[in-house]
Amino acid sequence: MDTVVREVKEETGYDVEVEALTGTYTNPRRVIAYDDGEVRQQISLAFRAKLVGGEARSS
């Protein structure tokens, strides 16, 4: 959860408190294979957070 708090602060200027993980999303048909043999699959996580401070800014 520390990563969520840090990234929101860096990208928006807002301080947040994470309340819950609300979703995990992936597409099992989208797999990336590299020439060196490494294989990756993207996963996206969604969180609900409460605004607790900070000021809006763009990164």
mmJSON file of the N, C-alpha and C atoms, coordinates in Angstrom:
{"data_MODEL":{"atom_site":{
"group_PDB":["ATOM","ATOM","ATOM","ATOM","ATOM","ATOM","ATOM","ATOM","ATOM","ATOM","ATOM","ATOM","ATOM","ATOM","ATOM","ATOM","ATOM","ATOM","ATOM","ATOM","ATOM","ATOM","ATOM","ATOM","ATOM","ATOM","ATOM","ATOM","ATOM","ATOM","ATOM","ATOM","ATOM","ATOM","ATOM","ATOM","ATOM","ATOM","ATOM","ATOM","ATOM","ATOM","ATOM","ATOM","ATOM","ATOM","ATOM","ATOM","ATOM","ATOM","ATOM","ATOM","ATOM","ATOM","ATOM","ATOM","ATOM","ATOM","ATOM","ATOM","ATOM","ATOM","ATOM","ATOM","ATOM","ATOM","ATOM","ATOM","ATOM","ATOM","ATOM","ATOM","ATOM","ATOM","ATOM","ATOM","ATOM","ATOM","ATOM","ATOM","ATOM","ATOM","ATOM","ATOM","ATOM","ATOM","ATOM","ATOM","ATOM","ATOM","ATOM","ATOM","ATOM","ATOM","ATOM","ATOM","ATOM","ATOM","ATOM","ATOM","ATOM","ATOM","ATOM","ATOM","ATOM","ATOM","ATOM","ATOM","ATOM","ATOM","ATOM","ATOM","ATOM","ATOM","ATOM","ATOM","ATOM","ATOM","ATOM","ATOM","ATOM","ATOM","ATOM","ATOM","ATOM","ATOM","ATOM","ATOM","ATOM","ATOM","ATOM","ATOM","ATOM","ATOM","ATOM","ATOM","ATOM","ATOM","ATOM","ATOM","ATOM","ATOM","ATOM","ATOM","ATOM","ATOM","ATOM","ATOM","ATOM","ATOM","ATOM","ATOM","ATOM","ATOM","ATOM","ATOM","ATOM","ATOM","ATOM","ATOM","ATOM","ATOM","ATOM","ATOM","ATOM","ATOM","ATOM","ATOM","ATOM","ATOM","ATOM","ATOM","ATOM","ATOM","ATOM","ATOM","ATOM"],
"id":[1,2,3,4,5,6,7,8,9,10,11,12,13,14,15,16,17,18,19,20,21,22,23,24,25,26,27,28,29,30,31,32,33,34,35,36,37,38,39,40,41,42,43,44,45,46,47,48,49,50,51,52,53,54,55,56,57,58,59,60,61,62,63,64,65,66,67,68,69,70,71,72,73,74,75,76,77,78,79,80,81,82,83,84,85,86,87,88,89,90,91,92,93,94,95,96,97,98,99,100,101,102,103,104,105,106,107,108,109,110,111,112,113,114,115,116,117,118,119,120,121,122,123,124,125,126,127,128,129,130,131,132,133,134,135,136,137,138,139,140,141,142,143,144,145,146,147,148,149,150,151,152,153,154,155,156,157,158,159,160,161,162,163,164,165,166,167,168,169,170,171,172,173,174,175,176,177],
"type_symbol":["N","C","C","N","C","C","N","C","C","N","C","C","N","C","C","N","C","C","N","C","C","N","C","C","N","C","C","N","C","C","N","C","C","N","C","C","N","C","C","N","C","C","N","C","C","N","C","C","N","C","C","N","C","C","N","C","C","N","C","C","N","C","C","N","C","C","N","C","C","N","C","C","N","C","C","N","C","C","N","C","C","N","C","C","N","C","C","N","C","C","N","C","C","N","C","C","N","C","C","N","C","C","N","C","C","N","C","C","N","C","C","N","C","C","N","C","C","N","C","C","N","C","C","N","C","C","N","C","C","N","C","C","N","C","C","N","C","C","N","C","C","N","C","C","N","C","C","N","C","C","N","C","C","N","C","C","N","C","C","N","C","C","N","C","C","N","C","C","N","C","C","N","C","C","N","C","C"],
"label_atom_id":["N","CA","C","N","CA","C","N","CA","C","N","CA","C","N","CA","C","N","CA","C","N","CA","C","N","CA","C","N","CA","C","N","CA","C","N","CA","C","N","CA","C","N","CA","C","N","CA","C","N","CA","C","N","CA","C","N","CA","C","N","CA","C","N","CA","C","N","CA","C","N","CA","C","N","CA","C","N","CA","C","N","CA","C","N","CA","C","N","CA","C","N","CA","C","N","CA","C","N","CA","C","N","CA","C","N","CA","C","N","CA","C","N","CA","C","N","CA","C","N","CA","C","N","CA","C","N","CA","C","N","CA","C","N","CA","C","N","CA","C","N","CA","C","N","CA","C","N","CA","C","N","CA","C","N","CA","C","N","CA","C","N","CA","C","N","CA","C","N","CA","C","N","CA","C","N","CA","C","N","CA","C","N","CA","C","N","CA","C","N","CA","C","N","CA","C","N","CA","C","N","CA","C","N","CA","C"],
"label_alt_id":[null,null,null,null,null,null,null,null,null,null,null,null,null,null,null,null,null,null,null,null,null,null,null,null,null,null,null,null,null,null,null,null,null,null,null,null,null,null,null,null,null,null,null,null,null,null,null,null,null,null,null,null,null,null,null,null,null,null,null,null,null,null,null,null,null,null,null,null,null,null,null,null,null,null,null,null,null,null,null,null,null,null,null,null,null,null,null,null,null,null,null,null,null,null,null,null,null,null,null,null,null,null,null,null,null,null,null,null,null,null,null,null,null,null,null,null,null,null,null,null,null,null,null,null,null,null,null,null,null,null,null,null,null,null,null,null,null,null,null,null,null,null,null,null,null,null,null,null,null,null,null,null,null,null,null,null,null,null,null,null,null,null,null,null,null,null,null,null,null,null,null,null,null,null,null,null,null],
"label_comp_id":["MET","MET","MET","ASP","ASP","ASP","THR","THR","THR","VAL","VAL","VAL","VAL","VAL","VAL","ARG","ARG","ARG","GLU","GLU","GLU","VAL","VAL","VAL","LYS","LYS","LYS","GLU","GLU","GLU","GLU","GLU","GLU","THR","THR","THR","GLY","GLY","GLY","TYR","TYR","TYR","ASP","ASP","ASP","VAL","VAL","VAL","GLU","GLU","GLU","VAL","VAL","VAL","GLU","GLU","GLU","ALA","ALA","ALA","LEU","LEU","LEU","THR","THR","THR","GLY","GLY","GLY","THR","THR","THR","TYR","TYR","TYR","THR","THR","THR","ASN","ASN","ASN","PRO","PRO","PRO","ARG","ARG","ARG","ARG","ARG","ARG","VAL","VAL","VAL","ILE","ILE","ILE","ALA","ALA","ALA","TYR","TYR","TYR","ASP","ASP","ASP","ASP","ASP","ASP","GLY","GLY","GLY","GLU","GLU","GLU","VAL","VAL","VAL","ARG","ARG","ARG","GLN","GLN","GLN","GLN","GLN","GLN","ILE","ILE","ILE","SER","SER","SER","LEU","LEU","LEU","ALA","ALA","ALA","PHE","PHE","PHE","ARG","ARG","ARG","ALA","ALA","ALA","LYS","LYS","LYS","LEU","LEU","LEU","VAL","VAL","VAL","GLY","GLY","GLY","GLY","GLY","GLY","GLU","GLU","GLU","ALA","ALA","ALA","ARG","ARG","ARG","SER","SER","SER","SER","SER","SER"],
"label_asym_id":["A","A","A","A","A","A","A","A","A","A","A","A","A","A","A","A","A","A","A","A","A","A","A","A","A","A","A","A","A","A","A","A","A","A","A","A","A","A","A","A","A","A","A","A","A","A","A","A","A","A","A","A","A","A","A","A","A","A","A","A","A","A","A","A","A","A","A","A","A","A","A","A","A","A","A","A","A","A","A","A","A","A","A","A","A","A","A","A","A","A","A","A","A","A","A","A","A","A","A","A","A","A","A","A","A","A","A","A","A","A","A","A","A","A","A","A","A","A","A","A","A","A","A","A","A","A","A","A","A","A","A","A","A","A","A","A","A","A","A","A","A","A","A","A","A","A","A","A","A","A","A","A","A","A","A","A","A","A","A","A","A","A","A","A","A","A","A","A","A","A","A","A","A","A","A","A","A"],
"label_entity_id":["1","1","1","1","1","1","1","1","1","1","1","1","1","1","1","1","1","1","1","1","1","1","1","1","1","1","1","1","1","1","1","1","1","1","1","1","1","1","1","1","1","1","1","1","1","1","1","1","1","1","1","1","1","1","1","1","1","1","1","1","1","1","1","1","1","1","1","1","1","1","1","1","1","1","1","1","1","1","1","1","1","1","1","1","1","1","1","1","1","1","1","1","1","1","1","1","1","1","1","1","1","1","1","1","1","1","1","1","1","1","1","1","1","1","1","1","1","1","1","1","1","1","1","1","1","1","1","1","1","1","1","1","1","1","1","1","1","1","1","1","1","1","1","1","1","1","1","1","1","1","1","1","1","1","1","1","1","1","1","1","1","1","1","1","1","1","1","1","1","1","1","1","1","1","1","1","1"],
"label_seq_id":[1,1,1,2,2,2,3,3,3,4,4,4,5,5,5,6,6,6,7,7,7,8,8,8,9,9,9,10,10,10,11,11,11,12,12,12,13,13,13,14,14,14,15,15,15,16,16,16,17,17,17,18,18,18,19,19,19,20,20,20,21,21,21,22,22,22,23,23,23,24,24,24,25,25,25,26,26,26,27,27,27,28,28,28,29,29,29,30,30,30,31,31,31,32,32,32,33,33,33,34,34,34,35,35,35,36,36,36,37,37,37,38,38,38,39,39,39,40,40,40,41,41,41,42,42,42,43,43,43,44,44,44,45,45,45,46,46,46,47,47,47,48,48,48,49,49,49,50,50,50,51,51,51,52,52,52,53,53,53,54,54,54,55,55,55,56,56,56,57,57,57,58,58,58,59,59,59],
"pdbx_PDB_ins_code":[null,null,null,null,null,null,null,null,null,null,null,null,null,null,null,null,null,null,null,null,null,null,null,null,null,null,null,null,null,null,null,null,null,null,null,null,null,null,null,null,null,null,null,null,null,null,null,null,null,null,null,null,null,null,null,null,null,null,null,null,null,null,null,null,null,null,null,null,null,null,null,null,null,null,null,null,null,null,null,null,null,null,null,null,null,null,null,null,null,null,null,null,null,null,null,null,null,null,null,null,null,null,null,null,null,null,null,null,null,null,null,null,null,null,null,null,null,null,null,null,null,null,null,null,null,null,null,null,null,null,null,null,null,null,null,null,null,null,null,null,null,null,null,null,null,null,null,null,null,null,null,null,null,null,null,null,null,null,null,null,null,null,null,null,null,null,null,null,null,null,null,null,null,null,null,null,null],
"Cartn_x":[0.811,0.0,0.862,2.086,2.98,3.238,3.32,3.562,2.399,1.18,0.003,0.055,0.299,0.354,1.445,2.622,3.745,3.45,2.907,2.636,1.547,0.507,-0.532,0.085,0.922,1.575,2.455,3.265,4.167,3.411,2.33,1.614,0.591,0.035,-1.062,-0.806,0.069,0.268,-0.632,-1.547,-2.484,-1.919,-2.285,-1.998,-3.255,-3.094,-4.247,-3.991,-5.088,-5.067,-5.803,-5.113,-5.719,-6.727,-7.934,-8.999,-9.169,-8.983,-9.218,-8.65,-8.308,-8.041,-9.401,-9.757,-11.098,-11.131,-9.972,-9.987,-8.607,-8.551,-7.343,-7.732,-7.018,-7.406,-6.228,-6.508,-5.498,-6.191,-5.447,-5.942,-5.018,-5.452,-4.579,-4.121,-4.788,-4.369,-3.302,-3.024,-1.984,-0.726,0.166,1.441,2.545,3.553,4.66,5.875,6.394,7.583,8.725,9.856,11.019,11.993,12.873,13.85,14.783,15.013,15.921,15.237,13.971,13.244,12.359,12.496,11.657,10.214,9.29,7.864,7.171,6.317,5.611,4.135,3.357,1.925,1.572,0.882,0.515,-0.647,-0.546,-1.617,-1.862,-3.112,-3.472,-4.238,-3.897,-4.576,-5.299,-6.513,-7.291,-7.53,-7.381,-7.543,-8.546,-9.245,-10.077,-9.261,-9.185,-8.397,-9.172,-8.86,-9.498,-8.491,-8.918,-8.082,-7.908,-6.651,-6.396,-5.571,-5.142,-4.382,-3.675,-2.794,-2.029,-2.742,-2.058,-2.605,-2.403,-3.379,-3.31,-2.129,-1.439,-0.365,-0.183,0.44,0.733,2.198,2.494,3.878,4.71],
"Cartn_y":[-1.191,0.0,1.265,1.161,2.32,2.832,1.92,2.312,3.132,2.752,3.503,4.926,5.054,6.365,7.222,6.634,7.369,7.815,6.922,7.256,8.32,8.243,9.28,10.628,10.662,11.909,12.457,11.593,12.029,12.553,11.893,12.236,13.354,13.524,14.486,15.562,15.286,16.199,15.9,14.962,14.62,13.548,13.643,12.606,11.759,10.45,9.558,8.453,7.873,6.687,5.591,4.495,3.406,2.678,2.509,1.831,0.377,0.093,-1.285,-1.515,-2.752,-3.22,-3.542,-2.883,-3.069,-3.911,-4.174,-4.992,-5.413,-6.561,-7.08,-7.441,-6.881,-7.052,-7.54,-8.459,-8.945,-9.535,-9.683,-10.339,-11.524,-12.734,-13.899,-14.141,-13.519,-13.679,-12.67,-11.706,-10.71,-11.044,-11.753,-12.147,-11.576,-10.982,-10.385,-11.294,-11.775,-12.63,-11.865,-11.798,-11.085,-12.06,-11.507,-12.33,-13.094,-12.551,-13.216,-14.33,-14.616,-15.689,-15.236,-13.984,-13.471,-13.352,-13.745,-13.677,-12.893,-11.944,-11.116,-11.049,-10.851,-10.613,-9.43,-8.445,-7.243,-7.532,-6.978,-7.06,-5.642,-5.227,-3.913,-4.1,-3.282,-3.312,-1.985,-2.025,-0.818,-0.723,0.482,0.708,1.82,1.734,2.843,3.553,4.88,5.649,6.882,7.334,8.522,9.668,10.826,12.018,12.522,12.705,13.163,14.445,14.957,16.204,16.449,17.436,17.785,18.803,19.203,20.161,19.632,19.887,19.399,20.015,19.159,19.611,18.552,18.923,17.932,17.542,16.318,15.841,16.233],
"Cartn_z":[0.0,0.0,0.0,0.515,0.522,-0.892,-1.848,-3.238,-3.782,-3.452,-3.905,-3.349,-2.068,-1.413,-2.059,-2.267,-2.848,-4.283,-5.104,-6.503,-6.636,-5.814,-5.856,-5.494,-4.464,-4.051,-5.169,-5.784,-6.851,-8.066,-8.429,-9.659,-9.495,-8.289,-8.116,-7.063,-6.102,-4.984,-3.802,-3.954,-2.883,-1.951,-0.69,0.298,0.432,0.354,0.447,1.457,1.901,2.757,1.984,1.728,0.959,1.834,1.31,2.045,1.624,0.33,-0.124,-1.515,-1.778,-3.134,-3.728,-4.834,-5.391,-6.655,-7.242,-8.452,-8.895,-9.528,-10.161,-11.58,-12.537,-13.935,-14.767,-15.685,-16.613,-17.83,-18.877,-20.082,-20.345,-20.041,-20.186,-21.622,-22.586,-23.985,-24.395,-23.525,-23.841,-23.048,-23.694,-23.101,-23.983,-23.356,-24.094,-23.947,-25.063,-25.069,-25.732,-25.036,-25.546,-26.201,-27.039,-27.754,-26.821,-25.615,-24.674,-23.878,-24.187,-23.515,-22.368,-21.958,-20.872,-21.357,-20.503,-20.822,-19.716,-20.102,-19.117,-19.441,-18.377,-18.525,-17.635,-18.201,-17.456,-16.52,-15.312,-14.316,-13.806,-13.741,-13.209,-11.906,-10.919,-9.626,-9.432,-8.914,-8.634,-7.128,-6.6,-5.171,-4.919,-3.785,-3.306,-2.23,-2.336,-1.376,-0.936,0.268,0.839,0.818,0.341,0.324,1.753,2.185,3.551,3.604,2.44,2.445,1.127,1.151,-0.033,-0.898,-1.969,-2.925,-4.33,-5.201,-6.578,-7.313,-8.084,-8.968,-10.045,-11.128,-12.167,-12.055,-12.442,-12.316,-13.509],
"occupancy":[1.0,1.0,1.0,1.0,1.0,1.0,1.0,1.0,1.0,1.0,1.0,1.0,1.0,1.0,1.0,1.0,1.0,1.0,1.0,1.0,1.0,1.0,1.0,1.0,1.0,1.0,1.0,1.0,1.0,1.0,1.0,1.0,1.0,1.0,1.0,1.0,1.0,1.0,1.0,1.0,1.0,1.0,1.0,1.0,1.0,1.0,1.0,1.0,1.0,1.0,1.0,1.0,1.0,1.0,1.0,1.0,1.0,1.0,1.0,1.0,1.0,1.0,1.0,1.0,1.0,1.0,1.0,1.0,1.0,1.0,1.0,1.0,1.0,1.0,1.0,1.0,1.0,1.0,1.0,1.0,1.0,1.0,1.0,1.0,1.0,1.0,1.0,1.0,1.0,1.0,1.0,1.0,1.0,1.0,1.0,1.0,1.0,1.0,1.0,1.0,1.0,1.0,1.0,1.0,1.0,1.0,1.0,1.0,1.0,1.0,1.0,1.0,1.0,1.0,1.0,1.0,1.0,1.0,1.0,1.0,1.0,1.0,1.0,1.0,1.0,1.0,1.0,1.0,1.0,1.0,1.0,1.0,1.0,1.0,1.0,1.0,1.0,1.0,1.0,1.0,1.0,1.0,1.0,1.0,1.0,1.0,1.0,1.0,1.0,1.0,1.0,1.0,1.0,1.0,1.0,1.0,1.0,1.0,1.0,1.0,1.0,1.0,1.0,1.0,1.0,1.0,1.0,1.0,1.0,1.0,1.0,1.0,1.0,1.0,1.0,1.0,1.0],
"B_iso_or_equiv":[0.0,0.0,0.0,0.0,0.0,0.0,0.0,0.0,0.0,0.0,0.0,0.0,0.0,0.0,0.0,0.0,0.0,0.0,0.0,0.0,0.0,0.0,0.0,0.0,0.0,0.0,0.0,0.0,0.0,0.0,0.0,0.0,0.0,0.0,0.0,0.0,0.0,0.0,0.0,0.0,0.0,0.0,0.0,0.0,0.0,0.0,0.0,0.0,0.0,0.0,0.0,0.0,0.0,0.0,0.0,0.0,0.0,0.0,0.0,0.0,0.0,0.0,0.0,0.0,0.0,0.0,0.0,0.0,0.0,0.0,0.0,0.0,0.0,0.0,0.0,0.0,0.0,0.0,0.0,0.0,0.0,0.0,0.0,0.0,0.0,0.0,0.0,0.0,0.0,0.0,0.0,0.0,0.0,0.0,0.0,0.0,0.0,0.0,0.0,0.0,0.0,0.0,0.0,0.0,0.0,0.0,0.0,0.0,0.0,0.0,0.0,0.0,0.0,0.0,0.0,0.0,0.0,0.0,0.0,0.0,0.0,0.0,0.0,0.0,0.0,0.0,0.0,0.0,0.0,0.0,0.0,0.0,0.0,0.0,0.0,0.0,0.0,0.0,0.0,0.0,0.0,0.0,0.0,0.0,0.0,0.0,0.0,0.0,0.0,0.0,0.0,0.0,0.0,0.0,0.0,0.0,0.0,0.0,0.0,0.0,0.0,0.0,0.0,0.0,0.0,0.0,0.0,0.0,0.0,0.0,0.0,0.0,0.0,0.0,0.0,0.0,0.0],
"pdbx_formal_charge":[null,null,null,null,null,null,null,null,null,null,null,null,null,null,null,null,null,null,null,null,null,null,null,null,null,null,null,null,null,null,null,null,null,null,null,null,null,null,null,null,null,null,null,null,null,null,null,null,null,null,null,null,null,null,null,null,null,null,null,null,null,null,null,null,null,null,null,null,null,null,null,null,null,null,null,null,null,null,null,null,null,null,null,null,null,null,null,null,null,null,null,null,null,null,null,null,null,null,null,null,null,null,null,null,null,null,null,null,null,null,null,null,null,null,null,null,null,null,null,null,null,null,null,null,null,null,null,null,null,null,null,null,null,null,null,null,null,null,null,null,null,null,null,null,null,null,null,null,null,null,null,null,null,null,null,null,null,null,null,null,null,null,null,null,null,null,null,null,null,null,null,null,null,null,null,null,null],
"auth_seq_id":[1,1,1,2,2,2,3,3,3,4,4,4,5,5,5,6,6,6,7,7,7,8,8,8,9,9,9,10,10,10,11,11,11,12,12,12,13,13,13,14,14,14,15,15,15,16,16,16,17,17,17,18,18,18,19,19,19,20,20,20,21,21,21,22,22,22,23,23,23,24,24,24,25,25,25,26,26,26,27,27,27,28,28,28,29,29,29,30,30,30,31,31,31,32,32,32,33,33,33,34,34,34,35,35,35,36,36,36,37,37,37,38,38,38,39,39,39,40,40,40,41,41,41,42,42,42,43,43,43,44,44,44,45,45,45,46,46,46,47,47,47,48,48,48,49,49,49,50,50,50,51,51,51,52,52,52,53,53,53,54,54,54,55,55,55,56,56,56,57,57,57,58,58,58,59,59,59],
"auth_comp_id":["MET","MET","MET","ASP","ASP","ASP","THR","THR","THR","VAL","VAL","VAL","VAL","VAL","VAL","ARG","ARG","ARG","GLU","GLU","GLU","VAL","VAL","VAL","LYS","LYS","LYS","GLU","GLU","GLU","GLU","GLU","GLU","THR","THR","THR","GLY","GLY","GLY","TYR","TYR","TYR","ASP","ASP","ASP","VAL","VAL","VAL","GLU","GLU","GLU","VAL","VAL","VAL","GLU","GLU","GLU","ALA","ALA","ALA","LEU","LEU","LEU","THR","THR","THR","GLY","GLY","GLY","THR","THR","THR","TYR","TYR","TYR","THR","THR","THR","ASN","ASN","ASN","PRO","PRO","PRO","ARG","ARG","ARG","ARG","ARG","ARG","VAL","VAL","VAL","ILE","ILE","ILE","ALA","ALA","ALA","TYR","TYR","TYR","ASP","ASP","ASP","ASP","ASP","ASP","GLY","GLY","GLY","GLU","GLU","GLU","VAL","VAL","VAL","ARG","ARG","ARG","GLN","GLN","GLN","GLN","GLN","GLN","ILE","ILE","ILE","SER","SER","SER","LEU","LEU","LEU","ALA","ALA","ALA","PHE","PHE","PHE","ARG","ARG","ARG","ALA","ALA","ALA","LYS","LYS","LYS","LEU","LEU","LEU","VAL","VAL","VAL","GLY","GLY","GLY","GLY","GLY","GLY","GLU","GLU","GLU","ALA","ALA","ALA","ARG","ARG","ARG","SER","SER","SER","SER","SER","SER"],
"auth_asym_id":["A","A","A","A","A","A","A","A","A","A","A","A","A","A","A","A","A","A","A","A","A","A","A","A","A","A","A","A","A","A","A","A","A","A","A","A","A","A","A","A","A","A","A","A","A","A","A","A","A","A","A","A","A","A","A","A","A","A","A","A","A","A","A","A","A","A","A","A","A","A","A","A","A","A","A","A","A","A","A","A","A","A","A","A","A","A","A","A","A","A","A","A","A","A","A","A","A","A","A","A","A","A","A","A","A","A","A","A","A","A","A","A","A","A","A","A","A","A","A","A","A","A","A","A","A","A","A","A","A","A","A","A","A","A","A","A","A","A","A","A","A","A","A","A","A","A","A","A","A","A","A","A","A","A","A","A","A","A","A","A","A","A","A","A","A","A","A","A","A","A","A","A","A","A","A","A","A"],
"auth_atom_id":["N","CA","C","N","CA","C","N","CA","C","N","CA","C","N","CA","C","N","CA","C","N","CA","C","N","CA","C","N","CA","C","N","CA","C","N","CA","C","N","CA","C","N","CA","C","N","CA","C","N","CA","C","N","CA","C","N","CA","C","N","CA","C","N","CA","C","N","CA","C","N","CA","C","N","CA","C","N","CA","C","N","CA","C","N","CA","C","N","CA","C","N","CA","C","N","CA","C","N","CA","C","N","CA","C","N","CA","C","N","CA","C","N","CA","C","N","CA","C","N","CA","C","N","CA","C","N","CA","C","N","CA","C","N","CA","C","N","CA","C","N","CA","C","N","CA","C","N","CA","C","N","CA","C","N","CA","C","N","CA","C","N","CA","C","N","CA","C","N","CA","C","N","CA","C","N","CA","C","N","CA","C","N","CA","C","N","CA","C","N","CA","C","N","CA","C","N","CA","C","N","CA","C","N","CA","C"],
"pdbx_PDB_model_num":[1,1,1,1,1,1,1,1,1,1,1,1,1,1,1,1,1,1,1,1,1,1,1,1,1,1,1,1,1,1,1,1,1,1,1,1,1,1,1,1,1,1,1,1,1,1,1,1,1,1,1,1,1,1,1,1,1,1,1,1,1,1,1,1,1,1,1,1,1,1,1,1,1,1,1,1,1,1,1,1,1,1,1,1,1,1,1,1,1,1,1,1,1,1,1,1,1,1,1,1,1,1,1,1,1,1,1,1,1,1,1,1,1,1,1,1,1,1,1,1,1,1,1,1,1,1,1,1,1,1,1,1,1,1,1,1,1,1,1,1,1,1,1,1,1,1,1,1,1,1,1,1,1,1,1,1,1,1,1,1,1,1,1,1,1,1,1,1,1,1,1,1,1,1,1,1,1]
}}}
